[in-house]
Amino acid sequence: MKKLAEFYALPFSQTASYETLLSRVSNVMRACETEIVIIDDIHRLDLRYRASEQAADALKELSERCPGTMIYAGVNVAQNGLFWGSRGEQIMARFETVQFDEYDVATNEGAAVWGRVLTELEDSLCLIRQPEGDILRIAAELREISRGSLGRMAKAIRRCARDAIRDRSEQLDLDHLLVVLETIRRLEDRVADEAAQSTRRPRGRRVKAGR
Protein backbone atom coordinates (compact mmCIF):
# COMPACT_ATOMS: atom_id res chain seq x y z
CA MET A 1 0.00 0.00 0.00
CA LYS A 2 2.89 2.35 0.73
CA LYS A 3 4.36 1.69 -2.73
CA LEU A 4 1.04 2.49 -4.36
CA ALA A 5 0.67 5.63 -2.25
CA GLU A 6 4.13 6.73 -3.39
CA PHE A 7 3.19 6.06 -7.01
CA TYR A 8 0.21 8.41 -6.72
CA ALA A 9 2.34 10.97 -4.80
CA LEU A 10 0.12 10.69 -1.74
CA PRO A 11 1.68 12.08 1.44
CA PHE A 12 1.40 9.62 4.32
CA SER A 13 2.89 8.89 7.69
CA GLN A 14 5.21 5.91 8.04
CA THR A 15 3.08 4.87 11.00
CA ALA A 16 -0.18 5.02 9.02
CA SER A 17 -2.31 1.92 9.41
CA TYR A 18 -2.99 -0.50 6.59
CA GLU A 19 -6.70 0.38 6.55
CA THR A 20 -5.89 4.10 6.26
CA LEU A 21 -3.52 3.51 3.36
CA LEU A 22 -5.94 1.15 1.61
CA SER A 23 -8.74 3.70 1.88
CA ARG A 24 -6.63 6.59 0.58
CA VAL A 25 -5.11 4.58 -2.27
CA SER A 26 -8.44 3.17 -3.43
CA ASN A 27 -10.04 6.64 -3.25
CA VAL A 28 -7.35 8.23 -5.41
CA MET A 29 -7.55 5.33 -7.87
CA ARG A 30 -11.23 6.04 -8.37
CA ALA A 31 -10.61 9.80 -8.57
CA CYS A 32 -7.94 9.26 -11.24
CA GLU A 33 -10.19 6.79 -13.09
CA THR A 34 -7.42 4.19 -13.00
CA GLU A 35 -8.22 1.54 -15.59
CA ILE A 36 -5.32 -0.90 -15.24
CA VAL A 37 -3.15 -1.90 -12.29
CA ILE A 38 -0.11 -4.04 -13.12
CA ILE A 39 1.59 -5.92 -10.28
CA ASP A 40 4.94 -7.25 -11.48
CA ASP A 41 7.04 -10.06 -9.97
CA ILE A 42 3.91 -11.69 -8.54
CA HIS A 43 5.82 -14.99 -8.38
CA ARG A 44 7.41 -13.69 -5.17
CA LEU A 45 4.07 -14.21 -3.42
CA ASP A 46 4.53 -17.76 -2.16
CA LEU A 47 1.32 -18.45 -0.25
CA ARG A 48 3.07 -20.95 2.01
CA TYR A 49 4.33 -17.96 4.02
CA ARG A 50 2.28 -15.71 6.29
CA ALA A 51 3.65 -12.40 4.96
CA SER A 52 2.74 -13.40 1.41
CA GLU A 53 -0.76 -14.37 2.53
CA GLN A 54 -1.24 -10.90 3.98
CA ALA A 55 0.00 -9.29 0.76
CA ALA A 56 -2.37 -11.45 -1.29
CA ASP A 57 -5.26 -10.40 0.97
CA ALA A 58 -4.28 -6.75 0.49
CA LEU A 59 -4.32 -7.10 -3.29
CA LYS A 60 -7.69 -8.83 -3.11
CA GLU A 61 -9.18 -5.99 -1.04
CA LEU A 62 -7.67 -3.42 -3.39
CA SER A 63 -9.18 -5.14 -6.43
CA GLU A 64 -12.61 -5.03 -4.77
CA ARG A 65 -12.36 -1.27 -4.20
CA CYS A 66 -10.62 -0.29 -7.44
CA PRO A 67 -12.76 -0.30 -10.61
CA GLY A 68 -9.74 -0.99 -12.83
CA THR A 69 -8.48 -4.30 -14.22
CA MET A 70 -5.80 -6.05 -12.15
CA ILE A 71 -2.96 -7.68 -14.08
CA TYR A 72 -0.46 -9.92 -12.28
CA ALA A 73 2.81 -10.63 -14.10
CA GLY A 74 5.31 -13.26 -13.00
CA VAL A 75 7.45 -16.25 -13.89
CA ASN A 76 6.20 -19.83 -13.43
CA VAL A 77 3.42 -18.62 -11.15
CA ALA A 78 1.72 -22.01 -11.13
CA GLN A 79 4.84 -23.65 -9.68
CA ASN A 80 5.83 -20.90 -7.24
CA GLY A 81 3.07 -21.24 -4.67
CA LEU A 82 0.77 -18.46 -5.91
CA PHE A 83 -2.16 -20.82 -6.43
CA TRP A 84 -1.76 -22.76 -3.18
CA GLY A 85 -4.47 -23.13 -0.56
CA SER A 86 -7.77 -21.30 -0.26
CA ARG A 87 -6.23 -17.96 -1.22
CA GLY A 88 -4.71 -19.49 -4.31
CA GLU A 89 -8.09 -20.89 -5.28
CA GLN A 90 -9.61 -17.43 -4.98
CA ILE A 91 -6.88 -15.97 -7.19
CA MET A 92 -7.43 -18.66 -9.81
CA ALA A 93 -11.19 -18.04 -9.75
CA ARG A 94 -10.77 -14.28 -10.19
CA PHE A 95 -8.11 -14.29 -12.91
CA GLU A 96 -7.51 -15.73 -16.34
CA THR A 97 -4.03 -17.21 -16.77
CA VAL A 98 -2.24 -16.17 -19.95
CA GLN A 99 0.89 -18.12 -20.89
CA PHE A 100 3.72 -16.31 -22.70
CA ASP A 101 6.55 -18.11 -24.44
CA GLU A 102 10.13 -16.96 -24.88
CA TYR A 103 10.99 -14.83 -27.88
CA ASP A 104 11.74 -17.08 -30.84
CA VAL A 105 13.73 -16.35 -34.00
CA ALA A 106 13.05 -19.68 -35.73
CA THR A 107 10.17 -18.21 -37.76
CA ASN A 108 9.99 -15.04 -39.82
CA GLU A 109 7.24 -13.68 -37.61
CA GLY A 110 9.18 -14.38 -34.43
CA ALA A 111 12.38 -12.92 -35.87
CA ALA A 112 10.51 -9.75 -36.85
CA VAL A 113 9.15 -9.30 -33.32
CA TRP A 114 12.59 -9.93 -31.81
CA GLY A 115 14.10 -7.45 -34.24
CA ARG A 116 11.62 -4.73 -33.23
CA VAL A 117 12.47 -5.31 -29.58
CA LEU A 118 16.18 -4.91 -30.32
CA THR A 119 15.84 -1.78 -32.44
CA GLU A 120 13.60 -0.14 -29.83
CA LEU A 121 16.20 -0.87 -27.17
CA GLU A 122 18.90 0.49 -29.46
CA ASP A 123 16.94 3.69 -30.08
CA SER A 124 16.38 4.22 -26.35
CA LEU A 125 20.15 4.37 -25.72
CA CYS A 126 20.57 7.72 -27.55
CA LEU A 127 24.17 6.92 -28.49
CA ILE A 128 25.39 9.60 -30.91
CA ARG A 129 27.42 7.34 -33.25
CA GLN A 130 25.27 4.20 -33.06
CA PRO A 131 24.35 3.11 -36.62
CA GLU A 132 20.61 2.56 -36.89
CA GLY A 133 19.75 -1.14 -36.76
CA ASP A 134 23.37 -2.19 -36.20
CA ILE A 135 22.33 -4.38 -33.29
CA LEU A 136 20.37 -6.60 -35.69
CA ARG A 137 23.68 -8.05 -36.92
CA ILE A 138 23.84 -10.13 -33.74
CA ALA A 139 20.09 -10.66 -33.24
CA ALA A 140 20.33 -14.46 -33.33
CA GLU A 141 23.30 -14.54 -30.94
CA LEU A 142 21.52 -12.27 -28.50
CA ARG A 143 18.48 -14.52 -28.54
CA GLU A 144 20.54 -17.66 -28.02
CA ILE A 145 22.66 -16.35 -25.16
CA SER A 146 19.83 -14.53 -23.39
CA ARG A 147 17.52 -17.55 -23.88
CA GLY A 148 14.81 -15.10 -24.84
CA SER A 149 14.98 -13.16 -21.56
CA LEU A 150 14.32 -9.52 -22.36
CA GLY A 151 15.34 -8.29 -18.91
CA ARG A 152 18.67 -10.09 -19.05
CA MET A 153 19.43 -8.76 -22.51
CA ALA A 154 18.36 -5.20 -21.72
CA LYS A 155 20.64 -5.21 -18.69
CA ALA A 156 23.62 -6.18 -20.86
CA ILE A 157 22.79 -3.64 -23.58
CA ARG A 158 22.46 -0.76 -21.12
CA ARG A 159 25.67 -1.74 -19.37
CA CYS A 160 27.52 -1.66 -22.70
CA ALA A 161 25.89 1.67 -23.54
CA ARG A 162 27.30 3.15 -20.33
CA ASP A 163 30.71 1.81 -21.31
CA ALA A 164 30.34 3.47 -24.74
CA ILE A 165 29.54 6.78 -23.06
CA ARG A 166 32.48 6.52 -20.67
CA ASP A 167 35.02 5.74 -23.40
CA ARG A 168 33.37 8.33 -25.69
CA SER A 169 32.95 5.88 -28.55
CA GLU A 170 29.16 6.50 -28.41
CA GLN A 171 28.61 3.18 -30.18
CA LEU A 172 27.87 -0.32 -28.95
CA ASP A 173 30.76 -2.78 -29.17
CA LEU A 174 28.77 -5.81 -30.33
CA ASP A 175 31.48 -8.35 -29.47
CA HIS A 176 31.75 -6.91 -25.98
CA LEU A 177 27.96 -6.98 -25.67
CA LEU A 178 27.87 -10.73 -26.29
CA VAL A 179 30.56 -11.28 -23.66
CA VAL A 180 28.72 -9.16 -21.09
CA LEU A 181 25.45 -10.96 -21.79
CA GLU A 182 27.10 -14.36 -21.39
CA THR A 183 28.61 -13.24 -18.08
CA ILE A 184 25.25 -12.02 -16.79
CA ARG A 185 23.53 -15.25 -17.80
CA ARG A 186 26.13 -17.44 -16.09
CA LEU A 187 25.95 -15.34 -12.92
CA GLU A 188 22.15 -15.51 -12.81
CA ASP A 189 22.20 -19.25 -13.48
CA ARG A 190 24.70 -19.77 -10.65
CA VAL A 191 22.62 -17.71 -8.22
CA ALA A 192 19.49 -19.66 -9.19
CA ASP A 193 21.29 -22.98 -8.68
CA GLU A 194 22.57 -21.93 -5.27
CA ALA A 195 19.09 -20.80 -4.24
CA ALA A 196 17.61 -24.12 -5.38
CA GLN A 197 20.24 -26.08 -3.46
CA SER A 198 19.64 -24.06 -0.30
CA THR A 199 15.90 -24.83 -0.39
CA ARG A 200 16.60 -28.54 -0.85
CA ARG A 201 19.19 -28.68 1.93
CA PRO A 202 17.75 -30.57 4.93
CA ARG A 203 17.54 -28.67 8.16
CA GLY A 204 19.26 -30.11 11.22
CA ARG A 205 17.14 -31.17 14.16
CA ARG A 206 17.39 -29.34 17.43
CA VAL A 207 18.64 -31.51 20.27
CA LYS A 208 17.39 -30.71 23.76
CA ALA A 209 20.02 -30.64 26.41
CA GLY A 210 19.66 -33.38 28.99
CA ARG A 211 18.93 -32.54 32.58
N, C-alpha and C positions, 0 to 999 in steps of 0.2 A: 504493500500500500504506500509505503514511503517513496519507493521508486516511481510509482505512478503519480504521486503528488508532486515529485520533483519534475517529472515530464511536463505536467501542466503548469509548472511554476507556481504552485500553491505554497504559500508560507505555512509552516506548521512547526509545532514544538516537538523536540526529540522525545519528549515524554507523553506525547499525545497517544490516546488509547486507540486500539485497532478499530473499534466501532466509530470513533470520531473520524479517523482517516477514511474509512470505508464510506461513510456518509458524505464527506466532502468530495472525495474522488468521484463517486457515482453522480453527485449533483453536478459537478463541472463537466462530466462526460455528457450528461443530458443537455446542459446548457450549450456545449460546443457541438452538439449533434454528431457526436462520434459515431461513425458507422462501422469501423473495423478496429479490433484490438488484437494485435499479434503478440503472443507470448513465445519467445524463442527459447531454445535449450530446455524444452519441457521434459526431456529425458532425464534431467537431474531430479525430477520428482519421483523418487522411489517410495511407493506407498507402504513399504515395510517399516518405514521410520516415522516417528511421531511428528517431527518437524515438517516433513513433507506432507503428512496428512493435513496438518493445519494450513499449509500453503494451498493445498488442493481445495480445502473448504473455503478459503478466502476467495479463490478464483471462481468457485461455484456461486458464492454470494454476490460477487461482483457481476457475474454474467446475468444474474436474476434482476439486478438493478440497472444494468446498462442496456440500452436498446440495441446496441451495435452487435455485430457478428464477432464471435470469439474464434481466433485461429491459433491453434497450438502447433508449434514446429519443433521437431526433434529427430533424433537418430535412434532407430531400432526401438521405438517406444513400446512396442508389444513385448519385447524381451527385457525391458529395463524396469519393470515393476509398476508402470503407470496404470495398468489395467487390473491391478491386484485388489482383491477384497471388495467390500461393498462400495467403497468410493470409486474404485476402478470400474465397477459395473455401471455406476451412475455416469461416469465420464464416457464410457462406450455407448450408453444409451442416448447421450446428449450430442455426440459428435459423429461425424462421418469420417472414417479413416481414408486418407488419400496417400497412396504409395508412389514415391518418386524414385526413379532409377538414376544411376550415375550417368554423367554425360558420356556419350558414345560417339566415336568418330568412324565407326565401321560402315555407316550408311551416309549417303549424300546429305540427307536431311539432318542427321545428327552432327555431321561435320560442319554444316552451315550454322547450326545453333552454337556449337562450340566456338566457331570462328567469330561470331558476333560477341560472345562473352569476352573473348580475348581482345578484340579491337576496342570494346567499350572500356575495358581495364586499361588498355594502352592509352586511350584518349584521356582518361581521368588523371594520368600521371603528369600531364602538362610539361613534358620534357621538350626543351626547345629544339634539339637536333634529332629527335626521334622520327625516323621515316614512317609515314603512315602505313599501317598494316605490316610492318616489318616482323612483328611478333608471330605472324601466321606462318613464318618459315619453320618454326619449331612447334607448330600446333599439335602434331601427333605425339612428339616427345613429351610435351607438357601434360597431355592427357594420360600418357602411359605412366609417367613418374608420379603424378599427383593422384592417380587412380580415380580421376574424375572428381576429386574434392576441390570445389571452388575456393573454399576458405584457405586451404593449404596453399594453393597456387597463388591466390591474391597476396598472401603473406610474403611469399618469395618474390613476387613481382615488385611489390612496394619496397621491400628491403633493397632490391637491386636498384630501384629508382632513387632511393636515398643515397646509395653509393655513387650513382651517376651524377647526382647533384654535388656531392662532396668533392669528387675528382674533376668536376666541371666538364665532363664529357657530354652531359645532357642527353645521353643515349643509352638504352639498355644494352648491356653486354650479354648476348643470348647464351653464349657458352657458360658464362658465370651464373646466369639465371638457372640453367639446368642443374648445375652443381649445388647451388643454394637450395633448390627445391628438393633434390635428393637428400641433402643433409637434414632438412626439416622433416621429410617423411620418415627417415630412419629414426630421428629423435622421437617423433610422435609414436612410432611403432614400438620403440623401446619403453617409453613411458606407459603405453597401454598394456604391454606385456607384464611390466612390473606391477601395475595396478591389478591385473588379473591374477597374478601369482599371489599377491598379498591377500586377496579375498578368498583364495583357495587354501591358504595356509591354515592348518588347524591351530586352534587356540589351546594353550596349556591349561590344565585344570588347577584350580586353587587347592592347596593342601592345608587343612586346618592343623594348627600346632597342637600337639598333644598336651594334656594337662599333667 
